[in-house]
Amino acid sequence: MNGSHGVQTLHGAIASWARSNPGSTAIAAPGRRPLSYEALDRQVRLLGARLRGAGLRRGDRVAVAIPNGPELAVALLGASSAAACVPLNLASTAPELSSLYRELEIRALLTTEGDDQAAALAARSAGIQLIRCEIDPGAPAGALAPDAGATGAAEVPDAMSGDDVACALQTSGTTARPKMLPWTHRNLVAFGMDIARRLSLRPDDVSLNVMPLFHSHGLFVSVIGAVMAGGAVACTPGFVFAPEFFSWLEECRPTWYTAVPTVHEAILAHAADNADVLARHRLRFIRSASSSLAPKNKERLEATFGVPLVETYGLTEVVGWLSCTGLPGQPGKPRSVGQPGPEVAIMNDRGALLPPGQVGEIVVRGETRAVPYLGEPLRLVDGWYRTGDAGLLDGDGFLFITGRLKEMINRGGEKISPQEVDDALLRHPGVAAAVSFGVAAPAIGEEVEAAVVLGEGVRATSAELREFVAAHLAPFKVPRRIFLVKELPKGATGKLRRTEVATLLRGNDDKRPAGDTPQGGLGPGDSVQGDPG
């Protein structure tokens, strides 16, 4: 990666590619003209200068409220050249944003939205400066500055260093309250180069981003990974309907895309109707992350697209991926997330490291250091960062994730991984989606229950599904009840929320008839959206 060698900031990487490959595409979008690296460099300089002119300095935090797409990508890269950007989920309410502005001491809001939007209302109420940009659909993808077509250089005084905070993101973990993580330019450059190296990204690669850019999956992997390799990213409004994905695949001609399992599942459901597009695609790999992909769906994706599927394991708090599997020529094992380095281990609840084969908490230390939370200490034990994920390392050094520690089900002392129960349910040919969870039970502590979405036209009873699972799992792991639902609640990044499913179904429990759970337990009127994160 000659264009990014030695750089310490995101803008430094962009400027390097602007010098070596000025006309190559950096930002693209469906229905838009592309933005070159030379033009992206100028956009970043203009936006950085505008923030400086508004009185913002290194270390100041600037919230960014722009719809998902190329303008948001450029705004985040530009804002990080002059301050610390904080991308906002536009689904957040004004009270939620007011609390975030106050806690993070936000100095300004960069937006393209109107005065009646929650982000602007909360900013005005808090006396926070508004910096507005316009989106011109006729301009190249991502162009924000009003004088984007002007010539000459726009210099940003007081340039950022590698140790300056580039952005702060909310985590989307299982804690009741999302936490904010600050990422320095040095962190993000290292992370982006790690992504480019592991995926063998090249300047002629095009990433199709269908994920929200207010989360690390979309911003760090799709955008920053592409920039560090000198490639292009095609920014979409975000995944809503699977048919749109196939039109993007046809128009943008990506060489790879990354998504969460729920998005992959929706794409598979519409693949048969888009055989002509599939025959012409130029993908060379697909990536899945953020939660475990069912083995049968991995096989279906690879068969449908004819390319390898790469799975990675990492955390928003850790710089770089801990492990990666699915790349050509790389050894692997079914259900494993690969072989991490020596600085990954398994720890019990007393802080002792466990031998191969034993389940405990995954911990990490060393160069892939954890990023400290804003205002909160890291969870360290003898220098090891506690991830909150449960897993094991086998005798060959392969890592297996068994779930989140807070999601593990304790049934009479037997520890049950909900992911294992999910996988057993998903082996049933009629099951399209499944999520299992623990509920309080007298005497034994917790009992296993699950919610299942059946495939279109499939009819099955919960009793039949329980019998199917009993053929694959020990009796104590078989769900006591299986709810048949029309959809499962997900967070804004597409992750399934086990605790939400459990609360919703158990909260409506007294309304359900006795006996077998009725088809469609979660109808359109009962469904909920997950919290941001």
C-alpha positions in Angstrom: 0.0 0.0 0.0 2.5 2.6 -1.2 0.0 5.5 -1.0 -0.7 5.1 2.7 2.8 4.1 3.9 3.9 6.1 6.9 0.8 8.2 7.3 -0.6 8.8 10.8 -4.0 10.5 10.1 -6.9 9.7 7.9 -6.5 12.9 6.0 -2.8 12.0 5.5 -3.9 8.8 3.8 -6.4 10.6 1.6 -3.8 13.2 0.6 -1.3 10.5 -0.2 -3.6 8.7 -2.6 -4.6 12.1 -4.0 -1.0 12.7 -5.0 -0.3 9.2 -6.4 -3.7 8.4 -7.9 -5.6 11.7 -8.2 -8.2 10.6 -10.7 -9.1 7.2 -9.2 -12.5 6.9 -7.6 -12.7 7.3 -3.8 -16.5 7.7 -3.1 -19.3 6.4 -5.3 -23.1 6.0 -4.8 -26.0 4.7 -6.8 -27.3 7.2 -9.4 -24.4 9.6 -8.7 -21.2 10.7 -10.4 -18.1 9.4 -8.5 -15.8 11.5 -6.4 -12.1 11.1 -7.1 -9.3 11.0 -4.5 -8.2 14.5 -5.6 -11.7 15.8 -5.1 -12.1 14.0 -1.8 -8.8 15.5 -0.5 -10.2 19.0 -1.4 -13.6 18.3 0.3 -11.8 17.2 3.4 -9.6 20.4 3.4 -12.6 22.7 2.8 -14.7 21.1 5.5 -11.8 21.2 8.0 -11.2 24.8 7.2 -14.9 25.6 7.7 -14.8 24.0 11.1 -11.7 25.9 12.0 -13.4 29.1 10.9 -16.3 28.3 13.2 -13.9 28.3 16.1 -13.4 24.6 16.5 -10.0 23.2 17.5 -8.3 19.9 18.1 -10.0 17.9 20.8 -13.4 19.7 20.3 -16.2 17.3 19.6 -18.5 17.8 16.6 -21.7 15.8 16.3 -22.6 14.9 12.7 -26.3 14.4 11.7 -26.4 13.5 8.0 -28.4 10.7 6.4 -26.5 7.5 5.6 -24.8 7.8 2.3 -21.8 9.4 0.5 -22.2 12.8 2.1 -22.0 11.3 5.6 -18.8 9.4 4.7 -17.2 12.6 3.4 -18.5 14.6 6.4 -17.0 12.2 8.9 -13.6 12.1 7.1 -13.6 15.9 6.8 -14.7 16.6 10.4 -12.0 14.3 11.7 -9.4 16.5 10.0 -10.1 19.3 12.3 -11.9 18.0 15.4 -13.3 14.8 16.9 -16.4 13.7 15.1 -19.4 12.0 16.7 -21.7 10.4 14.1 -25.3 10.4 15.2 -28.1 7.8 14.7 -30.8 9.9 13.1 -33.4 7.7 14.7 -32.4 9.0 18.1 -34.9 11.2 19.9 -34.2 14.8 21.0 -34.0 13.8 24.7 -31.5 11.1 23.9 -29.4 13.5 21.8 -29.6 16.2 24.5 -28.2 13.8 27.0 -25.4 12.8 24.6 -24.5 16.4 23.8 -24.2 17.2 27.5 -22.2 14.1 28.4 -19.7 14.5 25.5 -19.6 18.3 25.7 -20.4 18.6 22.0 -19.3 22.0 20.7 -21.1 22.0 17.3 -23.5 20.1 15.1 -22.7 19.5 11.5 -25.9 18.7 9.6 -27.8 18.7 6.3 -31.1 18.3 8.1 -33.8 20.9 8.7 -34.5 22.8 11.9 -37.4 20.4 12.8 -35.1 17.4 13.0 -34.3 16.0 16.5 -30.6 16.6 16.2 -31.1 20.3 15.4 -33.8 20.8 17.9 -31.7 19.3 20.7 -28.7 21.4 19.6 -30.6 24.7 19.6 -32.1 23.8 23.0 -28.5 23.2 24.3 -27.1 26.4 22.7 -24.9 24.4 20.4 -23.6 25.9 17.2 -25.1 24.6 14.0 -22.9 24.2 10.9 -25.0 23.5 7.8 -24.0 21.8 4.5 -26.2 21.2 1.5 -26.6 18.0 -0.5 -26.7 18.6 -4.2 -28.0 15.4 -6.0 -26.4 16.7 -9.2 -22.9 17.0 -7.7 -20.4 14.1 -7.4 -21.2 11.6 -4.6 -20.2 13.1 -1.2 -19.7 16.7 -2.3 -20.7 19.0 0.5 -18.8 22.2 0.4 -20.6 25.0 -1.5 -17.4 25.9 -3.5 -16.5 22.3 -4.2 -15.8 23.1 -7.9 -13.3 25.9 -7.0 -9.7 25.6 -7.7 -6.7 26.1 -5.4 -5.8 24.6 -2.1 -7.7 24.9 1.2 -5.3 24.6 4.0 -6.3 23.4 7.5 -4.3 25.2 10.2 -3.3 23.4 13.4 -3.3 20.0 11.6 -4.3 16.9 13.5 -1.7 14.4 14.7 -1.8 10.6 15.1 -2.6 10.9 18.8 -5.6 13.3 18.3 -9.1 11.7 18.7 -10.6 11.3 15.2 -14.0 10.2 16.2 -16.1 8.8 19.1 -18.6 6.0 18.5 -21.3 4.3 20.6 -20.8 0.7 21.3 -23.7 -1.7 20.5 -23.0 -4.3 23.2 -25.4 -5.9 25.6 -25.0 -3.4 28.4 -28.2 -1.4 29.3 -26.4 1.9 28.5 -24.4 2.3 25.3 -20.8 3.6 25.9 -18.8 6.0 23.9 -15.3 5.0 22.6 -12.7 7.5 21.4 -10.6 6.5 18.4 -7.4 8.3 17.6 -6.1 8.8 14.0 -3.3 6.4 14.8 -5.9 3.8 15.9 -7.9 4.1 12.8 -5.0 4.2 10.4 -3.7 1.0 12.0 -7.2 -0.6 11.9 -7.7 0.4 8.3 -4.3 -1.0 7.2 -5.0 -4.2 9.1 -8.3 -4.6 7.2 -6.7 -3.9 3.9 -3.9 -6.4 4.6 -6.1 -9.2 5.8 -8.6 -8.8 2.9 -5.8 -8.2 0.3 -7.6 -5.0 -0.8 -6.2 -3.2 -3.8 -6.8 0.2 -5.4 -9.1 -1.4 -8.0 -11.4 -2.9 -5.3 -14.9 -1.4 -4.7 -16.6 -1.9 -1.4 -20.5 -1.8 -1.4 -21.5 -0.3 2.0 -25.0 -1.2 3.1 -24.3 -0.7 6.8 -24.9 2.5 9.0 -21.9 4.8 9.1 -22.6 5.8 12.7 -21.3 2.3 13.6 -17.8 0.8 13.3 -18.9 -1.9 10.9 -19.8 0.5 8.1 -17.4 3.4 8.9 -14.2 1.5 9.8 -14.5 -1.5 7.5 -16.2 -0.3 4.4 -15.0 3.3 4.3 -11.7 3.5 6.1 -10.6 0.0 5.0 -11.2 1.1 1.4 -9.4 4.5 1.8 -6.3 2.9 3.4 -6.1 0.6 0.3 -6.7 3.4 -2.1 -9.9 1.8 -3.3 -13.4 3.0 -3.7 -16.5 2.7 -1.5 -20.0 2.8 -2.9 -22.2 4.4 -0.2 -25.8 3.4 -0.2 -28.6 4.8 2.0 -28.4 1.6 3.9 -30.0 -1.8 3.6 -33.8 -1.8 3.8 -35.2 -4.0 1.0 -33.2 -6.8 -0.5 -34.3 -6.0 -4.1 -32.4 -2.7 -3.8 -29.2 -4.6 -3.0 -29.3 -6.4 -6.4 -29.8 -3.1 -8.2 -26.8 -1.7 -6.4 -24.8 -4.8 -7.2 -25.5 -4.3 -10.9 -24.9 -0.5 -11.0 -21.9 -0.1 -8.6 -20.0 -3.2 -9.7 -18.5 -3.9 -6.2 -15.7 -6.4 -5.6 -16.8 -7.0 -2.0 -19.4 -6.2 0.5 -19.8 -6.6 4.3 -22.9 -7.0 6.4 -24.5 -8.6 9.5 -26.1 -12.0 9.3 -29.7 -10.7 9.2 -28.8 -8.7 6.0 -27.2 -11.7 4.4 -30.3 -13.8 5.2 -32.6 -11.2 3.5 -30.3 -11.2 0.4 -30.5 -15.0 0.2 -34.3 -14.9 0.4 -34.3 -12.8 -2.9 -31.4 -14.4 -4.7 -33.5 -16.7 -6.8 -35.4 -13.8 -8.2 -32.1 -12.1 -9.3 -30.3 -14.9 -11.1 -29.5 -12.6 -14.0 -27.7 -10.1 -11.7 -25.9 -12.9 -9.9 -24.6 -14.2 -13.2 -22.9 -10.9 -13.9 -21.6 -9.8 -10.5 -17.8 -9.2 -10.0 -17.6 -9.9 -6.2 -14.4 -11.7 -5.2 -15.4 -12.2 -1.6 -18.2 -11.4 1.0 -17.6 -10.5 4.6 -19.9 -11.2 7.6 -19.4 -9.9 11.1 -21.0 -8.4 14.2 -22.7 -11.7 15.2 -22.4 -15.3 14.2 -23.6 -16.5 10.8 -25.4 -19.8 10.7 -23.3 -22.4 9.0 -26.0 -23.3 6.5 -26.3 -19.6 5.5 -22.5 -19.4 5.0 -22.7 -22.4 2.7 -25.7 -20.9 0.8 -24.0 -17.5 0.4 -20.8 -19.1 -1.0 -22.9 -21.3 -3.4 -25.1 -18.4 -4.5 -22.3 -16.0 -5.3 -19.5 -18.5 -6.0 -17.0 -16.6 -3.8 -15.6 -17.2 -0.4 -17.3 -15.8 2.7 -14.9 -14.2 5.2 -15.9 -14.1 8.9 -14.0 -11.9 11.3 -14.0 -11.6 15.1 -13.3 -8.2 16.7 -14.7 -5.6 19.0 -15.3 -1.9 18.7 -13.0 -1.5 21.7 -10.0 -3.3 20.1 -7.7 -2.0 17.4 -7.9 -4.5 14.5 -9.5 -7.9 14.2 -8.6 -10.6 16.7 -9.1 -13.3 14.1 -10.3 -13.9 10.5 -11.4 -17.0 8.7 -12.6 -18.0 5.2 -9.8 -16.4 3.1 -8.4 -18.7 0.3 -5.5 -20.8 1.5 -6.2 -20.1 5.2 -6.8 -23.0 7.5 -10.1 -23.2 9.2 -12.5 -25.3 11.2 -16.3 -25.4 11.1 -17.8 -22.9 13.5 -14.4 -21.4 14.4 -13.6 -17.7 13.9 -10.0 -18.7 13.1 -6.6 -18.7 14.9 -5.9 -15.5 16.8 -2.5 -14.4 17.9 -0.8 -15.4 21.1 -2.2 -12.3 22.9 -5.8 -13.9 23.0 -6.6 -16.2 25.9 -9.6 -17.6 27.8 -10.1 -16.6 31.5 -12.4 -17.8 34.2 -14.4 -15.6 36.6 -11.5 -15.6 39.1 -9.0 -14.2 36.7 -7.1 -17.4 35.9 -6.2 -18.4 32.3 -7.8 -21.6 31.2 -6.3 -24.5 29.2 -7.5 -25.5 25.7 -11.0 -26.8 25.5 -12.5 -25.0 28.5 -15.1 -22.3 28.1 -14.5 -18.9 29.7 -14.3 -15.2 28.9 -12.2 -14.2 25.8 -9.5 -11.8 26.9 -6.9 -9.8 24.8 -3.8 -7.8 25.4 -0.7 -6.5 23.6 -0.6 -4.4 20.4 -4.3 -4.9 19.7 -4.9 -2.8 22.7 -8.3 -1.8 23.9 -9.5 1.8 23.5 -10.6 3.3 26.8 -14.2 4.4 27.2 -14.9 8.1 27.5 -15.1 8.8 31.3 -14.8 5.1 32.2 -11.9 2.7 33.0 -11.2 -0.4 31.0 -12.0 -3.8 32.3 -8.4 -5.1 32.8 -7.2 -8.1 34.7 -3.3 -8.3 34.9 -3.2 -6.4 31.6 -5.8 -8.5 29.9 -8.9 -6.7 28.5 -12.1 -8.6 29.3 -14.3 -8.7 26.1 -17.5 -10.0 27.7 -17.6 -12.7 25.1 -17.6 -16.4 26.1 -15.6 -18.9 24.1 -12.8 -21.5 24.0 -9.5 -22.2 22.3 -9.0 -25.7 21.1 -5.7 -27.6 21.1 -4.8 -26.3 17.6 -5.3 -22.7 18.7 -8.7 -22.2 16.9 -11.1 -19.8 18.7 -14.7 -20.7 19.1 -17.2 -18.1 20.3 -20.1 -19.5 22.4 -21.9 -16.2 23.1 -22.0 -13.2 25.3 -21.4 -13.9 29.0 -24.5 -12.0 30.0 -26.5 -14.1 27.5 -25.3 -17.5 28.7 -28.2 -19.6 30.1 -27.6 -21.3 33.4 -30.1 -24.2 33.7 -29.6 -25.9 37.0 -25.8 -25.3 36.8 -25.6 -26.4 33.2 -24.2 -23.5 31.1 -25.9 -23.3 27.7 -24.8 -21.2 24.8 -27.8 -19.6 23.1 -25.8 -19.6 19.8 -25.7 -23.4 19.9 -29.5 -23.6 20.3 -29.9 -21.0 17.5 -27.7 -23.1 15.2 -29.7 -26.3 16.0 -33.0 -24.5 15.1 -31.5 -23.1 11.9 -30.7 -26.6 10.7 -34.4 -27.2 10.2 -35.1 -26.5 6.5 -38.2 -24.5 7.3 -36.6 -22.1 9.8 -35.5 -18.7 8.3 -34.4 -17.1 11.6 -34.1 -18.1 15.2 -33.0 -16.6 18.5 -32.9 -18.3 21.9 -32.7 -16.8 25.3 -33.0 -17.7 29.0 -36.0 -16.9 31.3 -36.2 -17.2 35.0 -37.4 -20.5 36.3 -38.1 -21.7 39.9 -35.6 -24.2 41.3 -33.3 -24.4 38.3 -32.5 -20.8 37.8 -33.2 -20.4 34.1 -35.0 -22.2 31.3 -34.3 -22.1 27.6 -36.9 -20.6 25.3 -36.7 -19.4 21.6 -38.4 -17.4 18.9 -38.5 -18.6 15.3 -39.4 -17.1 12.0 -40.5 -19.7 9.5 -39.7 -19.5 5.8 -42.4 -18.3 3.4 -45.1 -20.9 3.0 -43.7 -23.1 5.7 -46.1 -24.6 8.3 -44.6 -26.1 11.5 -45.6 -26.3 15.1 -43.4 -25.5 18.1 -43.7 -29.1 19.1 -42.3 -30.3 15.8 -39.4 -27.9 16.2 -38.7 -29.0 19.7 -38.6 -32.6 18.5 -36.2 -31.6 15.7 -33.8 -29.8 18.2 -34.0 -32.8 20.5 -32.4 -34.9 17.8 -29.4 -32.6 17.7 -28.9 -31.3 21.3 -28.8 -32.8 24.8 -32.2 -32.7 26.5 -31.4 -29.9 28.9 -30.6 -27.6 25.9 -33.9 -28.1 24.2 -36.2 -25.0 24.4 -39.1 -25.5 26.8 -41.1 -23.2 24.6 -40.7 -22.0 21.0 -42.6 -18.9 19.8 -43.5 -18.7 16.1 -43.2 -15.1 15.1 -43.3 -13.0 11.9 -40.2 -11.0 12.6 -37.5 -10.5 15.2 -36.5 -7.2 16.7 -33.1 -5.9 15.6 -31.0 -2.9 16.6 -30.1 -0.1 14.1 -27.1 -2.1 12.9 -29.1 -5.3 12.2 -28.1 -7.2 15.3 -30.6 -9.4 17.0 -31.5 -8.4 20.6 -32.0 -11.5 22.7 -33.0 -9.5 25.7 -35.6 -7.6 23.7 -37.1 -10.7 22.2 -37.4 -12.3 25.7 -38.9 -9.2 27.3 -41.4 -8.7 24.4 -42.6 -12.3 24.3 -42.7 -12.8 28.0 -44.4 -9.5 28.5 -47.2 -10.6 26.3 -47.3 -14.1 27.8 -50.5 -13.7 29.7 -52.3 -12.7 26.5 -51.5 -15.9 24.7 -53.7 -19.0 24.6 -52.7 -22.1 26.5 -51.0 -24.9 24.6 -49.1 -24.5 21.3 -47.7 -21.1 20.5 -49.8 -19.6 17.7 -48.3 -18.8 14.2 -47.2 -15.2 14.0 -46.8 -14.4 17.7 -45.1 -11.1 16.7 -47.3 -9.5 14.1 -46.7 -6.2 12.4 -48.6 -4.4 15.2 -46.5 -6.0 17.9 -43.1 -5.7 16.4 -40.5 -3.3 17.8 -37.3 -1.7 16.6 -34.1 -2.1 18.6 -32.3 0.6 20.4 -29.5 2.5 18.6 -26.1 0.8 18.7 
